[in-house]
């Protein structure tokens, strides 16, 4: 039911654009900010941990998708 109405209203498209821009800016600014405020010894690890958590989240989402793939609404 939700798939039938998704994206057909103008507000849906505007929301997707605004949300996409916000996430893009967040993913650009956050690692730079973390690198600026972290001590010199841990700058690389701080930036790496941010990217690793993004990748780990995508991996977990893929696992959940595989787990519920055969289920119905």
VEXRO-423351 format. One record per residue: residue in one letter; x, y, z of N, C-alpha, C, O in turn. Coordinates in nm, 4 decimals. Each point is the difference from the previous one (the first is absolute). Layout:
<rec><rest>A</rest><n_px>X</n_px><n_py>Y</n_py><n_pz>Z</n_pz><ca_px>X</ca_px><ca_py>Y</ca_py><ca_pz>Z</ca_pz><c_px>X</c_px><c_py>Y</c_py><c_pz>Z</c_pz><o_px>X</o_px><o_py>Y</o_py><o_pz>Z</o_pz></rec>
...
END
This chain:
<rec><rest>X</rest><n_px>0.0824</n_px><n_py>-0.1189</n_py><n_pz>0.0000</n_pz><ca_px>-0.0824</ca_px><ca_py>0.1189</ca_py><ca_pz>0.0000</ca_pz><c_px>0.0873</c_px><c_py>0.1260</c_py><c_pz>0.0000</c_pz><o_px>-0.0268</o_px><o_py>0.0953</o_py><o_pz>-0.0731</o_pz></rec>
<rec><rest>X</rest><n_px>0.1296</n_px><n_py>-0.0965</n_py><n_pz>0.1547</n_pz><ca_px>0.0847</ca_px><ca_py>0.1185</ca_py><ca_pz>0.0091</ca_pz><c_px>0.0754</c_px><c_py>0.0239</c_py><c_pz>-0.1310</c_pz><o_px>0.0236</o_px><o_py>0.1148</o_py><o_pz>-0.0374</o_pz></rec>
<rec><rest>X</rest><n_px>0.0136</n_px><n_py>-0.2204</n_py><n_pz>-0.0313</n_pz><ca_px>0.0735</ca_px><ca_py>0.0155</ca_py><ca_pz>-0.1260</ca_pz><c_px>-0.0846</c_px><c_py>0.0635</c_py><c_pz>-0.1093</c_pz><o_px>0.0538</o_px><o_py>0.0642</o_py><o_pz>-0.0902</o_pz></rec>
<rec><rest>X</rest><n_px>-0.1850</n_px><n_py>-0.0811</n_py><n_pz>0.0968</n_pz><ca_px>-0.0871</ca_px><ca_py>0.0551</ca_py><ca_pz>-0.1036</ca_pz><c_px>-0.0085</c_px><c_py>0.1516</c_py><c_pz>0.0057</c_pz><o_px>-0.0173</o_px><o_py>0.0644</o_py><o_pz>-0.1035</o_pz></rec>
<rec><rest>X</rest><n_px>0.0292</n_px><n_py>-0.0062</n_py><n_pz>0.2218</n_pz><ca_px>-0.0155</ca_px><ca_py>0.1446</ca_py><ca_pz>0.0137</ca_pz><c_px>0.1337</c_px><c_py>0.0729</c_py><c_pz>0.0169</c_pz><o_px>0.0031</o_px><o_py>0.1230</o_py><o_pz>-0.0014</o_pz></rec>
<rec><rest>X</rest><n_px>0.1026</n_px><n_py>-0.1939</n_py><n_pz>0.0166</n_pz><ca_px>0.1297</ca_px><ca_py>0.0616</ca_py><ca_pz>0.0274</ca_pz><c_px>0.0523</c_px><c_py>0.0733</c_py><c_pz>-0.1234</c_pz><o_px>0.0078</o_px><o_py>-0.0577</o_py><o_pz>-0.1085</o_pz></rec>
<rec><rest>X</rest><n_px>0.0273</n_px><n_py>0.1826</n_py><n_pz>0.1251</n_pz><ca_px>0.0622</ca_px><ca_py>0.0782</ca_py><ca_pz>-0.1051</ca_pz><c_px>-0.0948</c_px><c_py>0.0692</c_py><c_pz>-0.0951</c_pz><o_px>0.0449</o_px><o_py>0.0644</o_py><o_pz>-0.0948</o_pz></rec>
<rec><rest>X</rest><n_px>-0.1745</n_px><n_py>-0.0758</n_py><n_pz>0.1171</n_pz><ca_px>-0.0955</ca_px><ca_py>0.0615</ca_py><ca_pz>-0.0923</ca_pz><c_px>-0.0441</c_px><c_py>0.1396</c_py><c_pz>0.0436</c_pz><o_px>-0.0605</o_px><o_py>0.0730</o_py><o_pz>-0.0785</o_pz></rec>
<rec><rest>X</rest><n_px>0.0895</n_px><n_py>-0.0363</n_py><n_pz>0.1997</n_pz><ca_px>-0.0358</ca_px><ca_py>0.1341</ca_py><ca_pz>0.0455</ca_pz><c_px>0.1223</c_px><c_py>0.0898</c_py><c_pz>-0.0098</c_pz><o_px>0.1119</o_px><o_py>-0.0471</o_py><o_pz>0.0201</o_pz></rec>
<rec><rest>X</rest><n_px>-0.1303</n_px><n_py>0.1757</n_py><n_pz>-0.0507</n_pz><ca_px>0.1159</ca_px><ca_py>0.0908</ca_py><ca_pz>-0.0119</ca_pz><c_px>0.0831</c_px><c_py>0.0077</c_py><c_pz>0.1275</c_pz><o_px>0.1222</o_px><o_py>0.0139</o_py><o_pz>-0.0060</o_pz></rec>
<rec><rest>X</rest><n_px>-0.1870</n_px><n_py>-0.0227</n_py><n_pz>0.1194</n_pz><ca_px>0.0728</ca_px><ca_py>0.0063</ca_py><ca_pz>0.1269</ca_pz><c_px>0.0958</c_px><c_py>-0.1153</c_py><c_pz>0.0189</c_pz><o_px>0.1033</o_px><o_py>0.0152</o_py><o_pz>0.0652</o_pz></rec>
<rec><rest>X</rest><n_px>-0.1361</n_px><n_py>-0.1309</n_py><n_pz>-0.1217</n_pz><ca_px>0.0892</ca_px><ca_py>-0.1156</ca_py><ca_pz>0.0092</ca_pz><c_px>0.1317</c_px><c_py>0.0273</c_py><c_pz>-0.0716</c_pz><o_px>0.1077</o_px><o_py>-0.0300</o_py><o_pz>0.0516</o_pz></rec>
<rec><rest>X</rest><n_px>-0.1180</n_px><n_py>0.0863</n_py><n_pz>-0.1689</n_pz><ca_px>0.1211</ca_px><ca_py>0.0281</ca_py><ca_pz>-0.0781</ca_pz><c_px>0.0839</c_px><c_py>0.1094</c_py><c_pz>0.0646</c_pz><o_px>0.1226</o_px><o_py>-0.0096</o_py><o_pz>0.0051</o_pz></rec>
<rec><rest>X</rest><n_px>-0.1886</n_px><n_py>0.1128</n_py><n_pz>0.0438</n_pz><ca_px>0.0718</ca_px><ca_py>0.1080</ca_py><ca_pz>0.0682</ca_pz><c_px>0.0692</c_px><c_py>-0.0543</c_py><c_pz>0.1251</c_pz><o_px>0.1146</o_px><o_py>0.0348</o_py><o_pz>0.0284</o_pz></rec>
<rec><rest>X</rest><n_px>-0.1841</n_px><n_py>-0.1190</n_py><n_pz>0.0449</n_pz><ca_px>0.0582</ca_px><ca_py>-0.0607</ca_py><ca_pz>0.1200</ca_pz><c_px>0.1208</c_px><c_py>-0.0855</c_py><c_pz>-0.0316</c_pz><o_px>0.0983</o_px><o_py>0.0010</o_py><o_pz>0.0741</o_pz></rec>
<rec><rest>X</rest><n_px>-0.1049</n_px><n_py>-0.0751</n_py><n_pz>-0.1835</n_pz><ca_px>0.1144</ca_px><ca_py>-0.0825</ca_py><ca_pz>-0.0386</ca_pz><c_px>0.1207</c_px><c_py>0.0850</c_py><c_pz>-0.0389</c_pz><o_px>0.1137</o_px><o_py>-0.0337</o_py><o_pz>0.0331</o_pz></rec>
<rec><rest>X</rest><n_px>-0.1390</n_px><n_py>0.1443</n_py><n_pz>-0.1038</n_pz><ca_px>0.1100</ca_px><ca_py>0.0887</ca_py><ca_pz>-0.0401</ca_pz><c_px>0.0626</c_px><c_py>0.0653</c_py><c_pz>0.1223</c_pz><o_px>0.1222</o_px><o_py>0.0013</o_py><o_pz>0.0146</o_pz></rec>
<rec><rest>X</rest><n_px>-0.2061</n_px><n_py>0.0531</n_py><n_pz>0.0734</n_pz><ca_px>0.0517</ca_px><ca_py>0.0667</ca_py><ca_pz>0.1202</ca_pz><c_px>0.0719</c_px><c_py>-0.1004</c_py><c_pz>0.0896</c_pz><o_px>0.1078</o_px><o_py>0.0289</o_py><o_pz>0.0519</o_pz></rec>
<rec><rest>X</rest><n_px>-0.1670</n_px><n_py>-0.1461</n_py><n_pz>-0.0337</n_pz><ca_px>0.0641</ca_px><ca_py>-0.1027</ca_py><ca_pz>0.0823</ca_pz><c_px>0.1314</c_px><c_py>-0.0467</c_py><c_pz>-0.0592</c_pz><o_px>0.0974</o_px><o_py>-0.0193</o_py><o_pz>0.0728</o_pz></rec>
<rec><rest>X</rest><n_px>-0.0931</n_px><n_py>0.0007</n_py><n_pz>-0.2040</n_pz><ca_px>0.1233</ca_px><ca_py>-0.0424</ca_py><ca_pz>-0.0655</ca_pz><c_px>0.1106</c_px><c_py>0.1037</c_py><c_pz>0.0114</c_pz><o_px>0.1157</o_px><o_py>-0.0342</o_py><o_pz>0.0245</o_pz></rec>
<rec><rest>X</rest><n_px>-0.1513</n_px><n_py>0.1606</n_py><n_pz>-0.0423</n_pz><ca_px>0.0997</ca_px><ca_py>0.1067</ca_py><ca_pz>0.0163</ca_pz><c_px>0.0516</c_px><c_py>0.0061</c_py><c_pz>0.1435</c_pz><o_px>0.1197</o_px><o_py>0.0169</o_py><o_pz>0.0232</o_pz></rec>
<rec><rest>X</rest><n_px>-0.2113</n_px><n_py>-0.0310</n_py><n_pz>0.0728</n_pz><ca_px>0.0408</ca_px><ca_py>0.0054</ca_py><ca_pz>0.1411</ca_pz><c_px>0.0944</c_px><c_py>-0.1140</c_py><c_pz>0.0345</c_pz><o_px>0.1003</o_px><o_py>0.0215</o_py><o_pz>0.0680</o_pz></rec>
<rec><rest>X</rest><n_px>-0.1306</n_px><n_py>-0.1417</n_py><n_pz>-0.1135</n_pz><ca_px>0.0871</ca_px><ca_py>-0.1141</ca_py><ca_pz>0.0292</ca_pz><c_px>0.1336</c_px><c_py>0.0150</c_py><c_pz>-0.0715</c_pz><o_px>0.1039</o_px><o_py>-0.0343</o_py><o_pz>0.0564</o_pz></rec>
<rec><rest>X</rest><n_px>-0.1045</n_px><n_py>0.0847</n_py><n_pz>-0.1788</n_pz><ca_px>0.1249</ca_px><ca_py>0.0222</ca_py><ca_pz>-0.0714</ca_pz><c_px>0.0896</c_px><c_py>0.1004</c_py><c_pz>0.0694</c_pz><o_px>0.1206</o_px><o_py>-0.0213</o_py><o_pz>0.0126</o_pz></rec>
<rec><rest>X</rest><n_px>-0.1796</n_px><n_py>0.1308</n_py><n_pz>0.0323</n_pz><ca_px>0.0774</ca_px><ca_py>0.1007</ca_py><ca_pz>0.0732</ca_pz><c_px>0.0518</c_px><c_py>-0.0576</c_py><c_pz>0.1311</c_pz><o_px>0.1152</o_px><o_py>0.0227</o_py><o_pz>0.0372</o_pz></rec>
<rec><rest>X</rest><n_px>-0.1996</n_px><n_py>-0.0966</n_py><n_pz>0.0321</n_pz><ca_px>0.0390</ca_px><ca_py>-0.0608</ca_py><ca_pz>0.1273</ca_pz><c_px>0.1183</c_px><c_py>-0.0947</c_py><c_pz>-0.0184</c_pz><o_px>0.0938</o_px><o_py>0.0011</o_py><o_pz>0.0797</o_pz></rec>
<rec><rest>X</rest><n_px>-0.0983</n_px><n_py>-0.0824</n_py><n_pz>-0.1840</n_pz><ca_px>0.1080</ca_px><ca_py>-0.0964</ca_py><ca_pz>-0.0236</ca_pz><c_px>0.1286</c_px><c_py>0.0656</c_py><c_pz>-0.0474</c_pz><o_px>0.1057</o_px><o_py>-0.0631</o_py><o_pz>0.0020</o_pz></rec>
<rec><rest>X</rest><n_px>-0.1127</n_px><n_py>0.1878</n_py><n_pz>-0.0445</n_pz><ca_px>0.1194</ca_px><ca_py>0.0735</ca_py><ca_pz>-0.0392</ca_pz><c_px>0.0575</c_px><c_py>0.0786</c_py><c_pz>0.1165</c_pz><o_px>0.1211</o_px><o_py>0.0006</o_py><o_pz>0.0220</o_pz></rec>
<rec><rest>X</rest><n_px>-0.2083</n_px><n_py>0.0655</n_py><n_pz>0.0522</n_pz><ca_px>0.0447</ca_px><ca_py>0.0897</ca_py><ca_pz>0.1059</ca_pz><c_px>0.0436</c_px><c_py>-0.0753</c_py><c_pz>0.1261</c_pz><o_px>0.0960</o_px><o_py>0.0404</o_py><o_pz>0.0657</o_pz></rec>
<rec><rest>X</rest><n_px>-0.1649</n_px><n_py>-0.1483</n_py><n_pz>-0.0317</n_pz><ca_px>0.0307</ca_px><ca_py>-0.0709</ca_py><ca_pz>0.1238</ca_pz><c_px>0.1433</c_px><c_py>-0.0523</c_py><c_pz>0.0059</c_pz><o_px>0.0677</o_px><o_py>0.0242</o_py><o_pz>0.0999</o_pz></rec>
<rec><rest>X</rest><n_px>-0.0181</n_px><n_py>-0.0947</n_py><n_pz>-0.2018</n_pz><ca_px>0.1397</ca_px><ca_py>-0.0451</ca_py><ca_pz>0.0093</ca_pz><c_px>0.1005</c_px><c_py>0.1149</c_py><c_pz>0.0079</c_pz><o_px>0.1016</o_px><o_py>-0.0109</o_py><o_pz>0.0687</o_pz></rec>
<rec><rest>X</rest><n_px>-0.1297</n_px><n_py>0.1210</n_py><n_pz>-0.1390</n_pz><ca_px>0.0912</ca_px><ca_py>0.1147</ca_py><ca_pz>0.0085</ca_pz><c_px>0.0009</c_px><c_py>0.0578</c_py><c_pz>0.1410</c_pz><o_px>0.1058</o_px><o_py>0.0322</o_py><o_pz>0.0541</o_pz></rec>
<rec><rest>X</rest><n_px>-0.2245</n_px><n_py>-0.0193</n_py><n_pz>0.0051</n_pz><ca_px>-0.0094</ca_px><ca_py>0.0543</ca_py><ca_pz>0.1357</ca_pz><c_px>0.0700</c_px><c_py>-0.0925</c_py><c_pz>0.0998</c_pz><o_px>0.0736</o_px><o_py>0.0462</o_py><o_pz>0.0871</o_pz></rec>
<rec><rest>X</rest><n_px>-0.0968</n_px><n_py>-0.1765</n_py><n_pz>-0.1003</n_pz><ca_px>0.0653</ca_px><ca_py>-0.0945</ca_py><ca_pz>0.0909</ca_pz><c_px>0.1514</c_px><c_py>0.0065</c_py><c_pz>-0.0133</c_pz><o_px>0.0715</o_px><o_py>-0.0106</o_py><o_pz>0.0997</o_pz></rec>
<rec><rest>X</rest><n_px>-0.0221</n_px><n_py>0.0278</n_py><n_pz>-0.2217</n_pz><ca_px>0.1453</ca_px><ca_py>0.0108</ca_py><ca_pz>-0.0191</ca_pz><c_px>0.0561</c_px><c_py>0.1275</c_py><c_pz>0.0619</c_pz><o_px>0.1125</o_px><o_py>0.0012</o_py><o_pz>0.0501</o_pz></rec>
<rec><rest>X</rest><n_px>-0.1908</n_px><n_py>0.1052</n_py><n_pz>-0.0538</n_pz><ca_px>0.0477</ca_px><ca_py>0.1267</ca_py><ca_pz>0.0561</ca_pz><c_px>0.0044</c_px><c_py>-0.0017</c_py><c_pz>0.1525</c_pz><o_px>0.0915</o_px><o_py>0.0572</o_py><o_pz>0.0592</o_pz></rec>
<rec><rest>X</rest><n_px>-0.1880</n_px><n_py>-0.1215</n_py><n_pz>0.0052</n_pz><ca_px>-0.0051</ca_px><ca_py>0.0060</ca_py><ca_pz>0.1462</ca_pz><c_px>0.0760</c_px><c_py>-0.1130</c_py><c_pz>0.0682</c_pz><o_px>0.0263</o_px><o_py>0.0073</o_py><o_pz>0.1200</o_pz></rec>
<rec><rest>X</rest><n_px>0.0096</n_px><n_py>-0.1123</n_py><n_pz>-0.1950</n_pz><ca_px>0.0682</ca_px><ca_py>-0.1129</ca_py><ca_pz>0.0629</ca_pz><c_px>0.1490</c_px><c_py>0.0294</c_py><c_pz>0.0156</c_pz><o_px>0.0577</o_px><o_py>0.0765</o_py><o_pz>-0.0773</o_pz></rec>
<rec><rest>X</rest><n_px>0.0037</n_px><n_py>-0.1380</n_py><n_pz>0.1779</n_pz><ca_px>0.1448</ca_px><ca_py>0.0173</ca_py><ca_pz>0.0173</ca_pz><c_px>0.0769</c_px><c_py>-0.0543</c_py><c_pz>-0.1212</c_pz><o_px>-0.0490</o_px><o_py>-0.0856</o_py><o_pz>-0.0736</o_pz></rec>
<rec><rest>X</rest><n_px>0.1668</n_px><n_py>0.1362</n_py><n_pz>0.0558</n_pz><ca_px>0.0820</ca_px><ca_py>-0.0340</ca_py><ca_pz>-0.1163</ca_pz><c_px>0.0243</c_px><c_py>-0.1511</c_py><c_pz>-0.0108</c_pz><o_px>0.0071</o_px><o_py>-0.0546</o_py><o_pz>-0.1101</o_pz></rec>
<rec><rest>X</rest><n_px>0.0052</n_px><n_py>-0.0109</n_py><n_pz>0.2229</n_pz><ca_px>0.0315</ca_px><ca_py>-0.1430</ca_py><ca_pz>0.0010</ca_pz><c_px>-0.1175</c_px><c_py>-0.0869</c_py><c_pz>-0.0456</c_pz><o_px>0.0210</o_px><o_py>-0.1123</o_py><o_pz>-0.0457</o_pz></rec>
<rec><rest>X</rest><n_px>-0.1442</n_px><n_py>0.1625</n_py><n_pz>0.0575</n_pz><ca_px>-0.1173</ca_px><ca_py>-0.0837</ca_py><ca_pz>-0.0291</ca_pz><c_px>-0.0806</c_px><c_py>0.0477</c_py><c_pz>-0.1210</c_pz><o_px>-0.1113</o_px><o_py>-0.0479</o_py><o_pz>-0.0216</o_pz></rec>
<rec><rest>X</rest><n_px>0.1636</n_px><n_py>0.1391</n_py><n_pz>-0.0559</n_pz><ca_px>-0.0764</ca_px><ca_py>0.0544</ca_py><ca_pz>-0.1135</ca_pz><c_px>-0.0344</c_px><c_py>-0.1068</c_py><c_pz>-0.1023</c_pz><o_px>-0.1136</o_px><o_py>-0.0047</o_py><o_pz>-0.0472</o_pz></rec>
<rec><rest>X</rest><n_px>0.2065</n_px><n_py>-0.0794</n_py><n_pz>0.0121</n_pz><ca_px>-0.0269</ca_px><ca_py>-0.1033</ca_py><ca_pz>-0.0990</ca_pz><c_px>-0.1036</c_px><c_py>-0.1002</c_py><c_pz>0.0470</c_pz><o_px>-0.0877</o_px><o_py>-0.0405</o_py><o_pz>-0.0763</o_pz></rec>
<rec><rest>X</rest><n_px>0.0982</n_px><n_py>0.0007</n_py><n_pz>0.2020</n_pz><ca_px>-0.0940</ca_px><ca_py>-0.0971</ca_py><ca_pz>0.0554</ca_pz><c_px>-0.1403</c_px><c_py>0.0597</c_py><c_pz>0.0084</c_pz><o_px>-0.0986</o_px><o_py>-0.0703</o_py><o_pz>-0.0222</o_pz></rec>
<rec><rest>X</rest><n_px>0.0890</n_px><n_py>0.1972</n_py><n_pz>0.0536</n_pz><ca_px>-0.1304</ca_px><ca_py>0.0650</ca_py><ca_pz>0.0093</ca_pz><c_px>-0.0696</c_px><c_py>0.0033</c_py><c_pz>-0.1353</c_pz><o_px>-0.1184</o_px><o_py>-0.0324</o_py><o_pz>-0.0096</o_pz></rec>
<rec><rest>X</rest><n_px>0.1899</n_px><n_py>0.0709</n_py><n_pz>-0.0940</n_pz><ca_px>-0.0590</ca_px><ca_py>0.0007</ca_py><ca_pz>-0.1334</ca_pz><c_px>-0.0331</c_px><c_py>-0.1395</c_py><c_pz>-0.0491</c_pz><o_px>-0.1032</o_px><o_py>-0.0212</o_py><o_pz>-0.0637</o_pz></rec>
<rec><rest>X</rest><n_px>0.1898</n_px><n_py>-0.0735</n_py><n_pz>0.0931</n_pz><ca_px>-0.0235</ca_px><ca_py>-0.1380</ca_py><ca_pz>-0.0396</ca_pz><c_px>-0.1223</c_px><c_py>-0.0575</c_py><c_pz>0.0697</c_pz><o_px>-0.0792</o_px><o_py>-0.0707</o_py><o_pz>-0.0624</o_pz></rec>
<rec><rest>X</rest><n_px>0.0629</n_px><n_py>0.1000</n_py><n_pz>0.1902</n_pz><ca_px>-0.1135</ca_px><ca_py>-0.0560</ca_py><ca_pz>0.0738</ca_pz><c_px>-0.1322</c_px><c_py>0.0526</c_py><c_pz>-0.0543</c_pz><o_px>-0.0979</o_px><o_py>-0.0744</o_py><o_pz>-0.0037</o_pz></rec>
<rec><rest>X</rest><n_px>0.0922</n_px><n_py>0.1996</n_py><n_pz>-0.0382</n_pz><ca_px>-0.1229</ca_px><ca_py>0.0540</ca_py><ca_pz>-0.0592</ca_pz><c_px>-0.0351</c_px><c_py>-0.0771</c_py><c_pz>-0.1270</c_pz><o_px>-0.1141</o_px><o_py>-0.0434</o_py><o_pz>-0.0160</o_pz></rec>
<rec><rest>X</rest><n_px>0.2093</n_px><n_py>0.0259</n_py><n_pz>-0.0733</n_pz><ca_px>-0.0256</ca_px><ca_py>-0.0720</ca_py><ca_pz>-0.1248</ca_pz><c_px>-0.0316</c_px><c_py>-0.1461</c_py><c_pz>0.0265</c_pz><o_px>-0.0863</o_px><o_py>-0.0573</o_py><o_pz>-0.0665</o_pz></rec>
<rec><rest>X</rest><n_px>0.1548</n_px><n_py>-0.0043</n_py><n_pz>0.1629</n_pz><ca_px>-0.0267</ca_px><ca_py>-0.1398</ca_py><ca_pz>0.0328</ca_pz><c_px>-0.1428</c_px><c_py>-0.0182</c_py><c_pz>0.0504</c_pz><o_px>-0.0660</o_px><o_py>-0.0972</o_py><o_pz>-0.0368</o_pz></rec>
<rec><rest>X</rest><n_px>0.0175</n_px><n_py>0.1881</n_py><n_pz>0.1198</n_pz><ca_px>-0.1362</ca_px><ca_py>-0.0123</ca_py><ca_pz>0.0524</ca_pz><c_px>-0.1042</c_px><c_py>0.0183</c_py><c_pz>-0.1107</c_pz><o_px>-0.1043</o_px><o_py>-0.0653</o_py><o_pz>0.0030</o_pz></rec>
<rec><rest>X</rest><n_px>0.1305</n_px><n_py>0.1523</n_py><n_pz>-0.0998</n_pz><ca_px>-0.0897</ca_px><ca_py>0.0144</ca_py><ca_pz>-0.1142</ca_pz><c_px>-0.0061</c_px><c_py>-0.1323</c_py><c_pz>-0.0768</c_pz><o_px>-0.1083</o_px><o_py>-0.0481</o_py><o_pz>-0.0332</o_pz></rec>
<rec><rest>X</rest><n_px>0.2246</n_px><n_py>-0.0100</n_py><n_pz>0.0054</n_pz><ca_px>0.0068</ca_px><ca_py>-0.1258</ca_py><ca_pz>-0.0736</ca_pz><c_px>-0.0633</c_px><c_py>-0.1133</c_py><c_pz>0.0786</c_pz><o_px>-0.0695</o_px><o_py>-0.0837</o_py><o_pz>-0.0575</o_pz></rec>
<rec><rest>X</rest><n_px>0.0923</n_px><n_py>0.0797</n_py><n_pz>0.1873</n_pz><ca_px>-0.0591</ca_px><ca_py>-0.1029</ca_py><ca_pz>0.0853</ca_pz><c_px>-0.1523</c_px><c_py>0.0111</c_py><c_pz>0.0015</c_pz><o_px>-0.0695</o_px><o_py>-0.1016</o_py><o_pz>-0.0010</o_pz></rec>
<rec><rest>X</rest><n_px>0.0177</n_px><n_py>0.2226</n_py><n_pz>0.0033</n_pz><ca_px>-0.1445</ca_px><ca_py>0.0201</ca_py><ca_pz>-0.0045</ca_pz><c_px>-0.0607</c_px><c_py>-0.0494</c_py><c_pz>-0.1294</c_pz><o_px>-0.1084</o_px><o_py>-0.0584</o_py><o_pz>0.0011</o_pz></rec>
<rec><rest>X</rest><n_px>0.1762</n_px><n_py>0.0808</n_py><n_pz>-0.1131</n_pz><ca_px>-0.0477</ca_px><ca_py>-0.0505</ca_py><ca_pz>-0.1290</ca_pz><c_px>0.0011</c_px><c_py>-0.1525</c_py><c_pz>0.0004</c_pz><o_px>-0.0924</o_px><o_py>-0.0632</o_py><o_pz>-0.0512</o_pz></rec>
<rec><rest>X</rest><n_px>0.1962</n_px><n_py>0.0046</n_py><n_pz>0.1085</n_pz><ca_px>0.0097</ca_px><ca_py>-0.1454</ca_py><ca_pz>0.0086</ca_pz><c_px>-0.1132</c_px><c_py>-0.0584</c_py><c_pz>0.0841</c_pz><o_px>-0.0612</o_px><o_py>-0.0992</o_py><o_pz>-0.0399</o_pz></rec>
<rec><rest>X</rest><n_px>0.0325</n_px><n_py>0.1585</n_py><n_pz>0.1547</n_pz><ca_px>-0.1083</ca_px><ca_py>-0.0479</ca_py><ca_pz>0.0855</ca_pz><c_px>-0.1346</c_px><c_py>0.0139</c_py><c_pz>-0.0706</c_pz><o_px>-0.0845</o_px><o_py>-0.0891</o_py><o_pz>0.0098</o_pz></rec>
<rec><rest>X</rest><n_px>0.0640</n_px><n_py>0.1990</n_py><n_pz>-0.0801</n_pz><ca_px>-0.1243</ca_px><ca_py>0.0186</ca_py><ca_pz>-0.0753</ca_pz><c_px>-0.0151</c_px><c_py>-0.1079</c_py><c_pz>-0.1065</c_pz><o_px>-0.1109</o_px><o_py>-0.0488</o_py><o_pz>-0.0221</o_pz></rec>
<rec><rest>X</rest><n_px>0.2194</n_px><n_py>0.0104</n_py><n_pz>-0.0440</n_pz><ca_px>-0.0053</ca_px><ca_py>-0.1060</ca_py><ca_pz>-0.1005</ca_pz><c_px>-0.0332</c_px><c_py>-0.1343</c_py><c_pz>0.0644</c_pz><o_px>-0.0759</o_px><o_py>-0.0788</o_py><o_pz>-0.0564</o_pz></rec>
<rec><rest>X</rest><n_px>0.1323</n_px><n_py>0.0527</n_py><n_pz>0.1738</n_pz><ca_px>-0.0309</ca_px><ca_py>-0.1243</ca_py><ca_pz>0.0711</ca_pz><c_px>-0.1468</c_px><c_py>-0.0054</c_py><c_pz>0.0407</c_pz><o_px>-0.0643</o_px><o_py>-0.1042</o_py><o_pz>-0.0128</o_pz></rec>
<rec><rest>X</rest><n_px>0.0117</n_px><n_py>0.2141</n_py><n_pz>0.0609</n_pz><ca_px>-0.1416</ca_px><ca_py>0.0054</ca_py><ca_pz>0.0377</ca_pz><c_px>-0.0872</c_px><c_py>-0.0216</c_py><c_pz>-0.1231</c_pz><o_px>-0.1010</o_px><o_py>-0.0699</o_py><o_pz>0.0066</o_pz></rec>
<rec><rest>X</rest><n_px>0.1396</n_px><n_py>0.1294</n_py><n_pz>-0.1179</n_pz><ca_px>-0.0751</ca_px><ca_py>-0.0189</ca_py><ca_pz>-0.1237</ca_pz><c_px>-0.0018</c_px><c_py>-0.1464</c_py><c_pz>-0.0414</c_pz><o_px>-0.1037</o_px><o_py>-0.0511</o_py><o_pz>-0.0422</o_pz></rec>
<rec><rest>X</rest><n_px>0.2162</n_px><n_py>-0.0160</n_py><n_pz>0.0537</n_pz><ca_px>0.0057</ca_px><ca_py>-0.1424</ca_py><ca_pz>-0.0326</ca_pz><c_px>-0.0863</c_px><c_py>-0.0823</c_py><c_pz>0.0948</c_pz><o_px>-0.0623</o_px><o_py>-0.0978</o_py><o_pz>-0.0414</o_pz></rec>
<rec><rest>X</rest><n_px>0.0585</n_px><n_py>0.1372</n_py><n_pz>0.1680</n_pz><ca_px>-0.0759</ca_px><ca_py>-0.0757</ca_py><ca_pz>0.0999</ca_pz><c_px>-0.1507</c_px><c_py>0.0107</c_py><c_pz>-0.0223</c_pz><o_px>-0.0730</o_px><o_py>-0.0955</o_py><o_pz>0.0269</o_pz></rec>
<rec><rest>X</rest><n_px>0.0260</n_px><n_py>0.2086</n_py><n_pz>-0.0751</n_pz><ca_px>-0.1441</ca_px><ca_py>0.0192</ca_py><ca_pz>-0.0167</ca_pz><c_px>-0.0447</c_px><c_py>-0.0087</c_py><c_pz>-0.1456</c_pz><o_px>-0.1140</o_px><o_py>0.0336</o_py><o_pz>-0.0319</o_pz></rec>
<rec><rest>X</rest><n_px>0.2018</n_px><n_py>-0.0779</n_py><n_pz>-0.0555</n_pz><ca_px>-0.0303</ca_px><ca_py>-0.0006</ca_py><ca_pz>-0.1431</ca_pz><c_px>-0.1203</c_px><c_py>-0.0856</c_py><c_pz>-0.0353</c_pz><o_px>-0.0778</o_px><o_py>0.0388</o_py><o_pz>-0.0872</o_pz></rec>
<rec><rest>X</rest><n_px>0.0596</n_px><n_py>-0.1512</n_py><n_pz>0.1499</n_pz><ca_px>-0.1085</ca_px><ca_py>-0.0894</ca_py><ca_pz>-0.0344</ca_pz><c_px>-0.1312</c_px><c_py>0.0282</c_py><c_pz>0.0712</c_pz><o_px>-0.1012</o_px><o_py>-0.0633</o_py><o_pz>-0.0299</o_pz></rec>
<rec><rest>X</rest><n_px>0.1013</n_px><n_py>0.1565</n_py><n_pz>0.1228</n_pz><ca_px>-0.1219</ca_px><ca_py>0.0282</ca_py><ca_pz>0.0755</ca_pz><c_px>-0.0929</c_px><c_py>0.0898</c_py><c_pz>-0.0801</c_pz><o_px>0.0435</o_px><o_py>0.0740</o_py><o_pz>-0.0883</o_pz></rec>
<rec><rest>X</rest><n_px>-0.1707</n_px><n_py>-0.0815</n_py><n_pz>0.1200</n_pz><ca_px>-0.0972</ca_px><ca_py>0.0848</ca_py><ca_pz>-0.0686</ca_pz><c_px>-0.0547</c_px><c_py>0.1041</c_py><c_pz>0.0962</c_pz><o_px>0.0229</o_px><o_py>-0.0077</o_py><o_pz>0.1208</o_pz></rec>
<rec><rest>X</rest><n_px>-0.0951</n_px><n_py>0.1049</n_py><n_pz>-0.1748</n_pz><ca_px>-0.0579</ca_px><ca_py>0.1053</ca_py><ca_pz>0.0832</ca_pz><c_px>-0.1004</c_px><c_py>-0.0592</c_py><c_pz>0.0883</c_pz><o_px>-0.0619</o_px><o_py>0.0709</o_py><o_pz>0.0794</o_pz></rec>
END
